[in-house]
Amino acid sequence: QVQLVESGGGLVQPGDSLRLSCSASGITFRTYVMAWFRQAPGKGREFVAGVSRAAVNLYYADSVKERFTISKNAAKNTTYLQMNSLRPDDTAVYYCAADQDTSHYAARDPAAYEYWGQGTQVTVSS
């Protein structure tokens, strides 16, 4: 049974940092591309960042470039999203996604990913 479990969300002030984690089980982690999406109230699910199987290729949405960093720790079967300089418009539920297609680390369409976590809430507010 495949499980992706996100953690690390919370309430922070503008300018603060957070690190989200996504722990994977039931998959051969090194053969999957991983990505983070987010969904704000009343909006569709939006691509944030993706990482290739071997973590060589990284891809970011323009809105988070230079502020967010995605990484992958194969020894821990965990994907991270380091978020710095958080802004109120980063407020959303953040989801982890996984897929075996090697090109999908840069796929912005949620339908491209086979497995999803349950999400973790990030709220940026003063």
N, C-alpha and C positions, 0 to 999 in steps of 0.2 A: 504494500500500500504506500503510495507516494504521499509525502507530507512536506509542505513548506510552511514554516512557522516564523512569522515576523515578530520582532520585539524592538524596544528602544524608543518608541514614540513617547510623546508627552507634550506638556504645555511649556513653552519657552517665550522669551521676549525677543523682539526684533534685534538682529545682530548676534544672537546666541548660536551655539552649535549643538548638533545632535548626531549620534551615530546609530543608524538602524542596522539590525542584523536579520538575516534570513537563514534559518537552519534547515537543511534538506535531509530527508531520509527516504528510503525506498527507491532511489535512483543512483546510477553510477555517476556521481557528481562531476567527474572530470570530463564526461562526454556530453554535458549539457551546457548550453549558453544560458546565462542568467540575466534578468533585467528587473528594473524597478519601474513601476507605474504609480500614478497617483490619481485620486478622484476627489474633487472638491464638491461641496453640496450643489446640486442642480446642474452639474457638468459631467461630460463624458470622461472615460478613463484616459489619462494622458501619459505618454511615454516620458520617462525621466532620464534613464541611463541603462546601458547594456554592456555586458562583458562577454567576450568570446570564451570558448571552452578552456583554452590554456591561459586566459587572462592577458593575452597579447594585445588584443584589439578592444578598445573602449569607445563608447559612443554616447553622446549626451544631447539632450534637448538644449536648444539655444538659451532657454530661460534659466538653466542651472549651470551652464559652463562657467568655469573659473570659481564656482562656489561649492559644487558637489563633486564627490569622488566615489566611484564604484570600485570595489575590489572583491577578490575571490580567494578564499583560503581552502585549498583542496584537502588539507590535512584535517580540517574541522568541518568539512562539508557545509561551509557557511559563506554567504555573500554579504557584503557590507555596503552601506551607503553613508559616507561621511558628508554631513550637511553643515556648511559654514555660512556665516552672514545671512542667517535666515530672515525672511521677510514675511509680512502678513499674507501675501499671495502664495506662499508655499503651504499654507494651511490646507490639509487634505488628509484623506486616508491613503496610506502608502502600501502598495502591494508588491510582493515579490512574485516573479514568474520564471518558468523554466521551459526550455524546449531543446530538442536534439538537433534541429537543423542548424548547421554551422553558420549560416548567413543571418540567422534571426537575432543576433545580438544587436543589430541595428534596425530591427523591425519596429515600426511605430504602431502598427496595428495590433491591438490586444488579441485578435483572433489568431495571430501567428504563434502564440504560446500555448503549450499543452497543459501545463500545471500552474496553479495559483495558490498563494497563501490566503489567509483570512483577512489580512490587513492590520495595520497599526495606525492609530490616529496621531497626527502631528498638528498642533495648534500653535501658531505664532501670533502673540498678542501682547500689547503693553497694558 
